[in-house]
Amino acid sequence: MNRKRNGLLTATALLLAAAPFAAANESDTLASAITSGKAGVSVRARFEGVDKDNPLKDANALTTRLRLNYKTGEWQGWSAFAEYDHVFHMIRDFNAGGGTTPAKDGVYQTVADPKGSDLNQLYLDYAFSEDWSMRVGRQRVLLDNQRFVGGVGWRQNEQTYDALTVTSKAIANTTLVYGYVGQVRRIFGQSSSAGSMNVDTHLLNAKVGINDSWSVTPYVYYIDNQDAASTSTSTFGARLTGGIKAGEGKVALVAELATQSDAGNNPVSYDADYAHLSALWTMENGLGLGLAYESLGTDSSNLQSFRTPLATLHAFQGWADMFLATPPSGIDDLFATVKFKAGKWNLTGVYHDFSAETGSGDFGTEFDVSAGTKLSKNYGLLFKGAFFSSDDVNYQDTNKFWIMFTANY
């Protein structure tokens, strides 16, 4: 704990010491930088219904998030950002998770959107040059497609990080990101014992442009979790992305491989692998057809599976969120996607087939569908549904439905 805090304090001191050297030619005053900033206001109201084949009552949740933020202007290479959220409950027939609604726990299905206030972000940025920058404080950390490190932006209370991040573009065609994380601020908020994780985490991600169409991103993520030792992991991998022309459209391709082992204070020794392959053909008429395969493996000697404790999990393995924790036998997800633009509406349908990575078990299938549109420059509307059909006694048939309205200023 002390090492974590000392690391952040030392990094901050280095930033402060460096500032005068980068500021020699700056003439703007601190006061003008503060007053010339930009304020933002957003509102996100959402109904979520959950119908699950178990004894708990169906959940009906109407929640609204009010978000206020402010970004200062730049002064001698420095700028600052602050963001505050408050989540309101209007229809309360649900368990908000993380022990935040004890009267509803064990009675209603879960909708993980606790009410309350949160200082979502508060950080300082410093630009050493055009190629080097640092950020210190509470911040989003979104790496690649957020499969391993993300912000869980679908939930009303976002996941953010007390961290130091450094970004460099000093190497040609390369964006290098290093992050040190001391605490993970989770979606349940600080009133919950599950609302934060104290970690000693190092993140290294380097996106290298091969040419105009292709890039490769090797990465190393080391997580030493003092509050949940079983999620202390060391992950090494690489992600290849690119595209090729196909008829009157383009095919976007992704190939990713990673390997993971125990790290830090994890009491169990294990090794597990990850693989992802996908192709999405998008045509000029707006039709998109995709086929993908994702596999989170397991160590067959002790059934310790591949884990992603910092991921934006809702974006993967179906919107019904049946596999937030990887099954002990691992999981293979074979899924097909159809996308289409109909006027101002963006339509998406996804079909998943879930099976065990080790053994011959079938977990079930899921169909996801969404329809979203921009009502105007500032307003948006989304309808979304997830329908999971189980083939395994450990999982129940589940239907979820959302209506979401957004306003941004």
C-alpha positions as CSV (number, residue, x, y, z in Angstrom):
1,M,0.0,0.0,0.0
2,N,2.8,2.4,1.0
3,R,4.8,1.4,-2.1
4,K,1.8,2.2,-4.3
5,R,1.3,5.6,-2.8
6,N,5.0,6.5,-2.8
7,G,5.1,5.6,-6.5
8,L,2.3,8.0,-7.4
9,L,3.8,10.7,-5.2
10,T,7.2,10.3,-6.7
11,A,5.8,10.4,-10.2
12,T,3.9,13.6,-9.4
13,A,7.0,15.2,-8.0
14,L,8.9,14.4,-11.2
15,L,6.1,16.1,-13.2
16,L,6.2,19.2,-11.0
17,A,10.0,19.4,-11.3
18,A,9.9,19.0,-15.1
19,A,7.3,21.7,-15.6
20,P,9.6,24.8,-15.6
21,F,11.8,23.4,-18.3
22,A,8.9,22.8,-20.7
23,A,7.3,26.2,-19.8
24,A,10.1,28.6,-20.8
25,N,8.3,30.0,-23.8
26,E,4.8,30.0,-22.4
27,S,3.1,33.4,-21.8
28,D,-0.5,32.4,-20.7
29,T,-1.4,33.0,-17.1
30,L,-2.7,30.3,-14.8
31,A,-5.8,32.3,-14.2
32,S,-6.6,32.6,-17.9
33,A,-6.0,28.9,-18.4
34,I,-8.6,28.1,-15.7
35,T,-11.2,30.5,-16.9
36,S,-10.8,29.6,-20.6
37,G,-11.7,26.0,-20.0
38,K,-14.7,24.1,-21.3
39,A,-17.6,22.7,-19.2
40,G,-19.7,19.7,-20.1
41,V,-23.0,18.4,-19.0
42,S,-24.6,15.0,-19.9
43,V,-27.7,13.1,-18.8
44,R,-28.2,9.4,-19.4
45,A,-31.6,7.9,-18.5
46,R,-32.0,4.1,-18.9
47,F,-34.7,1.5,-18.2
48,E,-33.3,-2.0,-17.7
49,G,-35.5,-5.1,-17.3
50,V,-34.2,-8.5,-16.3
51,D,-36.1,-11.7,-16.5
52,K,-34.2,-14.8,-15.3
53,D,-35.3,-18.4,-14.8
54,N,-34.7,-18.5,-11.1
55,P,-36.8,-17.8,-7.9
56,L,-35.8,-14.1,-7.7
57,K,-38.3,-11.4,-8.8
58,D,-37.8,-9.8,-12.2
59,A,-35.9,-6.5,-12.1
60,N,-37.3,-3.2,-13.3
61,A,-34.8,-0.4,-13.0
62,L,-35.1,3.2,-14.1
63,T,-31.9,5.1,-13.4
64,T,-30.5,8.4,-14.5
65,R,-26.9,9.6,-14.5
66,L,-26.1,13.3,-14.3
67,R,-22.5,14.0,-15.3
68,L,-20.7,17.4,-14.9
69,N,-17.2,18.0,-16.1
70,Y,-14.7,20.8,-16.7
71,K,-11.4,20.9,-18.6
72,T,-9.1,23.8,-18.1
73,G,-7.1,25.5,-20.8
74,E,-3.3,24.8,-21.0
75,W,-0.8,26.6,-19.0
76,Q,3.0,25.9,-19.4
77,G,2.1,22.5,-20.7
78,W,-0.3,21.7,-17.9
79,S,-4.0,21.2,-18.0
80,A,-6.5,19.7,-15.6
81,F,-9.8,17.8,-15.8
82,A,-12.5,17.1,-13.2
83,E,-15.7,15.0,-13.6
84,Y,-18.5,14.4,-11.2
85,D,-21.4,11.9,-11.5
86,H,-24.6,11.4,-9.6
87,V,-26.9,8.4,-10.2
88,F,-30.6,8.6,-9.4
89,H,-33.0,5.8,-8.9
90,M,-36.6,6.4,-10.1
91,I,-37.9,2.8,-10.4
92,R,-36.2,0.7,-7.6
93,D,-37.4,-2.8,-8.2
94,F,-33.9,-4.3,-8.5
95,N,-30.7,-5.3,-6.6
96,A,-28.0,-2.8,-7.4
97,G,-25.2,-5.2,-6.5
98,G,-22.1,-5.0,-4.4
99,G,-24.2,-4.9,-1.2
100,T,-25.5,-1.4,-2.0
101,T,-29.2,-2.3,-1.7
102,P,-29.3,-5.0,1.1
103,A,-33.1,-5.0,1.3
104,K,-33.3,-6.1,-2.4
105,D,-30.4,-8.6,-2.3
106,G,-31.8,-12.1,-2.6
107,V,-35.2,-10.7,-3.6
108,Y,-34.7,-9.1,-7.1
109,Q,-32.5,-9.7,-10.1
110,T,-29.4,-7.6,-10.3
111,V,-29.0,-4.4,-12.3
112,A,-25.5,-3.1,-11.3
113,D,-26.3,0.6,-11.2
114,P,-26.0,1.8,-7.5
115,K,-27.3,5.3,-6.7
116,G,-25.0,8.0,-5.3
117,S,-22.3,10.5,-6.1
118,D,-18.8,9.8,-7.4
119,L,-15.8,11.9,-8.3
120,N,-15.4,10.0,-11.5
121,Q,-12.2,11.7,-12.8
122,L,-9.7,14.2,-11.4
123,Y,-6.3,14.5,-13.1
124,L,-3.5,16.7,-14.3
125,D,-2.1,16.4,-17.8
126,Y,1.4,17.6,-18.7
127,A,2.9,17.7,-22.2
128,F,6.7,17.5,-22.2
129,S,6.7,17.9,-26.0
130,E,4.6,16.9,-29.0
131,D,5.8,13.3,-28.5
132,W,5.6,12.9,-24.8
133,S,2.8,13.4,-22.3
134,M,1.8,12.3,-18.8
135,R,-1.4,12.1,-16.8
136,V,-1.6,11.7,-13.1
137,G,-4.8,11.2,-11.0
138,R,-8.1,9.5,-11.3
139,Q,-8.7,8.8,-15.0
140,R,-10.1,6.5,-17.6
141,V,-7.7,3.9,-18.9
142,L,-9.0,2.3,-22.2
143,L,-6.6,0.0,-24.0
144,D,-7.3,-1.4,-27.4
145,N,-10.9,-2.8,-27.4
146,Q,-11.0,-2.8,-23.6
147,R,-10.9,-6.6,-23.4
148,F,-8.2,-6.5,-20.8
149,V,-8.3,-2.9,-19.5
150,G,-11.4,-0.7,-19.8
151,G,-13.9,1.6,-18.2
152,V,-17.1,-0.5,-18.0
153,G,-18.8,2.5,-19.7
154,W,-22.1,0.7,-20.1
155,R,-22.9,0.9,-16.4
156,Q,-24.0,4.2,-14.9
157,N,-21.1,4.4,-12.5
158,E,-18.0,4.0,-14.7
159,Q,-14.8,2.2,-13.7
160,T,-11.8,4.6,-13.4
161,Y,-8.3,4.3,-12.1
162,D,-6.1,6.2,-9.7
163,A,-3.0,6.0,-11.9
164,L,-0.1,7.6,-13.6
165,T,0.0,7.1,-17.4
166,V,2.7,8.1,-19.9
167,T,2.1,8.3,-23.6
168,S,4.9,8.5,-26.2
169,K,4.9,8.9,-30.0
170,A,8.7,9.5,-30.2
171,I,9.2,6.3,-32.1
172,A,8.0,6.5,-35.7
173,N,4.6,4.9,-36.4
174,T,4.3,3.8,-32.7
175,T,2.1,4.9,-29.8
176,L,3.5,3.6,-26.5
177,V,1.4,3.7,-23.4
178,Y,2.7,2.9,-19.9
179,G,0.4,3.0,-16.9
180,Y,0.9,2.5,-13.2
181,V,-2.3,1.9,-11.3
182,G,-2.6,2.0,-7.5
183,Q,-6.4,1.7,-7.1
184,V,-9.3,0.6,-9.3
185,R,-12.5,2.5,-8.7
186,R,-15.2,0.0,-9.5
187,I,-18.8,0.4,-10.6
188,F,-20.3,-0.2,-7.2
189,G,-19.1,3.1,-5.7
190,Q,-17.2,3.9,-2.5
191,S,-20.1,3.1,-0.2
192,S,-19.6,-0.6,-1.1
193,S,-16.8,-2.8,0.1
194,A,-16.7,-4.0,-3.5
195,G,-16.3,-0.5,-4.8
196,S,-12.6,-0.4,-5.1
197,M,-9.5,-2.6,-5.4
198,N,-6.1,-1.8,-4.1
199,V,-3.6,-3.0,-6.7
200,D,0.0,-2.7,-7.7
201,T,-0.4,-2.8,-11.4
202,H,1.8,-2.1,-14.4
203,L,0.4,-1.8,-17.9
204,L,2.5,-1.6,-21.1
205,N,0.9,-1.3,-24.6
206,A,2.6,-0.4,-27.8
207,K,0.7,0.1,-31.1
208,V,3.0,-0.1,-34.1
209,G,1.8,0.9,-37.5
210,I,3.0,-1.6,-40.1
211,N,1.5,0.4,-43.0
212,D,-1.6,2.5,-43.7
213,S,-3.9,-0.6,-43.3
214,W,-2.2,-2.8,-40.7
215,S,-0.9,-2.4,-37.1
216,V,0.3,-4.8,-34.4
217,T,0.0,-4.1,-30.7
218,P,2.2,-6.1,-28.2
219,Y,1.2,-5.7,-24.6
220,V,2.2,-6.7,-21.0
221,Y,-0.3,-6.4,-18.1
222,Y,0.9,-7.1,-14.6
223,I,-1.8,-7.0,-11.9
224,D,-1.0,-7.6,-8.2
225,N,-4.4,-7.3,-6.5
226,Q,-4.1,-6.9,-2.7
227,D,-7.9,-7.2,-2.2
228,A,-8.6,-10.2,-4.5
229,A,-5.5,-12.4,-4.8
230,S,-7.1,-14.8,-7.2
231,T,-7.1,-12.0,-9.9
232,S,-3.4,-11.3,-9.6
233,T,-2.2,-12.1,-13.1
234,S,0.5,-11.5,-15.6
235,T,-0.6,-11.4,-19.2
236,F,1.5,-11.2,-22.3
237,G,0.0,-10.9,-25.8
238,A,-0.2,-9.2,-29.2
239,R,-3.1,-7.9,-31.3
240,L,-3.0,-7.6,-35.1
241,T,-5.6,-5.4,-36.8
242,G,-6.0,-4.4,-40.4
243,G,-8.3,-4.4,-43.4
244,I,-8.5,-5.5,-47.1
245,K,-10.8,-4.5,-49.9
246,A,-13.5,-7.0,-50.8
247,G,-15.8,-6.1,-53.7
248,E,-17.5,-2.9,-53.0
249,G,-16.6,-2.9,-49.4
250,K,-13.8,-3.6,-46.9
251,V,-13.1,-6.5,-44.5
252,A,-11.8,-5.5,-41.1
253,L,-9.6,-8.3,-39.6
254,V,-8.4,-9.0,-36.1
255,A,-6.1,-11.7,-34.7
256,E,-5.0,-11.8,-31.1
257,L,-3.2,-14.2,-28.9
258,A,-2.2,-14.0,-25.2
259,T,-0.9,-16.1,-22.4
260,Q,-1.5,-15.6,-18.7
261,S,0.0,-16.9,-15.5
262,D,-0.4,-16.2,-11.8
263,A,1.4,-13.2,-10.4
264,G,2.0,-11.3,-7.1
265,N,0.1,-12.7,-4.2
266,N,-2.0,-15.3,-6.2
267,P,-2.1,-18.5,-4.1
268,V,-2.6,-20.7,-7.1
269,S,0.0,-21.5,-9.8
270,Y,-1.6,-21.7,-13.3
271,D,-1.1,-21.0,-17.0
272,A,-4.0,-20.3,-19.5
273,D,-4.2,-18.9,-23.1
274,Y,-6.4,-16.5,-24.9
275,A,-7.3,-16.3,-28.6
276,H,-9.5,-14.1,-30.8
277,L,-10.1,-14.1,-34.5
278,S,-12.7,-12.0,-36.3
279,A,-13.6,-10.7,-39.7
280,L,-16.3,-8.0,-40.5
281,W,-17.2,-7.2,-44.1
282,T,-18.8,-3.8,-44.4
283,M,-20.3,-2.9,-47.7
284,E,-21.0,0.5,-49.2
285,N,-24.7,0.2,-48.7
286,G,-24.2,0.0,-44.9
287,L,-24.6,-3.7,-44.5
288,G,-22.0,-5.4,-42.3
289,L,-21.5,-9.2,-41.9
290,G,-19.1,-10.6,-39.4
291,L,-17.9,-13.9,-38.0
292,A,-15.7,-14.2,-34.9
293,Y,-14.2,-16.7,-32.4
294,E,-13.0,-15.9,-28.9
295,S,-11.5,-18.4,-26.5
296,L,-10.5,-18.0,-22.9
297,G,-8.7,-21.1,-21.9
298,T,-8.0,-23.0,-18.7
299,D,-5.2,-24.8,-17.0
300,S,-6.5,-28.4,-17.1
301,S,-4.3,-29.5,-14.1
302,N,-6.3,-27.3,-11.7
303,L,-9.1,-25.7,-13.7
304,Q,-7.9,-22.1,-13.2
305,S,-9.2,-20.2,-16.2
306,F,-8.0,-17.1,-18.0
307,R,-9.2,-13.9,-16.2
308,T,-9.8,-10.3,-17.2
309,P,-10.5,-8.4,-13.9
310,L,-10.1,-4.9,-15.4
311,A,-12.1,-5.5,-18.6
312,T,-15.2,-3.9,-19.9
313,L,-17.0,-7.2,-19.7
314,H,-20.4,-6.2,-21.0
315,A,-18.9,-5.7,-24.5
316,F,-17.9,-9.4,-24.7
317,Q,-19.6,-12.9,-24.6
318,G,-23.1,-11.5,-25.0
319,W,-24.9,-8.6,-23.5
320,A,-26.8,-10.8,-21.0
321,D,-23.6,-10.8,-19.0
322,M,-23.7,-14.5,-18.2
323,F,-20.0,-15.0,-18.2
324,L,-18.6,-12.1,-16.2
325,A,-16.4,-14.7,-14.5
326,T,-14.8,-17.2,-16.9
327,P,-16.1,-20.8,-16.2
328,P,-13.5,-23.2,-14.7
329,S,-13.5,-25.2,-17.9
330,G,-12.8,-22.0,-19.9
331,I,-15.1,-20.8,-22.7
332,D,-15.3,-20.7,-26.5
333,D,-17.5,-18.1,-28.1
334,L,-18.3,-18.5,-31.8
335,F,-20.5,-15.6,-32.9
336,A,-21.9,-14.0,-36.0
337,T,-22.8,-10.3,-36.4
338,V,-25.1,-8.4,-38.8
339,K,-25.1,-4.6,-39.0
340,F,-27.2,-2.3,-41.1
341,K,-28.0,1.3,-41.5
342,A,-31.7,2.1,-42.1
343,G,-32.0,5.8,-42.5
344,K,-30.8,7.4,-39.2
345,W,-30.9,4.1,-37.4
346,N,-28.0,1.8,-36.7
347,L,-29.2,-1.8,-36.4
348,T,-27.1,-4.7,-34.9
349,G,-27.8,-8.4,-34.4
350,V,-25.4,-10.9,-32.9
351,Y,-25.8,-14.7,-32.4
352,H,-23.5,-16.5,-29.9
353,D,-22.8,-20.1,-29.3
354,F,-21.0,-20.8,-26.0
355,S,-19.1,-24.0,-25.2
356,A,-16.4,-25.1,-22.8
357,E,-12.8,-24.6,-23.9
358,T,-11.8,-27.8,-22.1
359,G,-14.1,-30.8,-22.4
360,S,-17.3,-31.1,-24.4
361,G,-19.7,-29.0,-22.4
362,D,-22.2,-26.6,-24.0
363,F,-23.2,-23.5,-22.0
364,G,-25.9,-22.2,-24.3
365,T,-26.7,-19.7,-27.1
366,E,-27.6,-16.0,-27.1
367,F,-29.2,-13.6,-29.5
368,D,-28.5,-9.8,-29.0
369,V,-30.1,-7.0,-30.9
370,S,-29.9,-3.2,-30.8
371,A,-31.3,-0.2,-32.6
372,G,-29.8,3.2,-32.0
373,T,-30.2,6.7,-33.5
374,K,-29.2,10.3,-33.1
375,L,-32.3,12.4,-32.5
376,S,-30.2,15.5,-33.1
377,K,-26.7,16.8,-32.5
378,N,-27.2,16.5,-28.7
379,Y,-29.7,13.7,-28.2
380,G,-29.6,9.9,-28.7
381,L,-31.9,7.0,-28.3
382,L,-31.1,3.3,-28.0
383,F,-33.2,0.1,-27.8
384,K,-31.3,-3.1,-26.9
385,G,-32.1,-6.7,-25.9
386,A,-30.3,-9.8,-24.9
387,F,-31.8,-13.3,-24.9
388,F,-29.8,-16.2,-23.5
389,S,-30.9,-19.8,-23.7
390,S,-29.1,-22.2,-21.4
391,D,-27.8,-25.7,-22.0
392,D,-26.1,-26.0,-18.6
393,V,-27.6,-26.3,-15.2
394,N,-25.2,-23.7,-13.8
395,Y,-26.7,-21.0,-16.0
396,Q,-30.4,-19.9,-16.3
397,D,-32.4,-18.7,-19.3
398,T,-32.1,-14.9,-19.2
399,N,-33.8,-12.1,-21.0
400,K,-32.7,-8.4,-20.7
401,F,-34.1,-5.3,-22.3
402,W,-33.0,-1.7,-22.3
403,I,-34.3,1.7,-23.4
404,M,-31.7,4.5,-23.1
405,F,-31.9,8.2,-23.7
406,T,-28.8,10.4,-23.8
407,A,-28.3,14.2,-23.8
408,N,-24.9,15.8,-24.1
409,Y,-23.9,19.5,-24.0
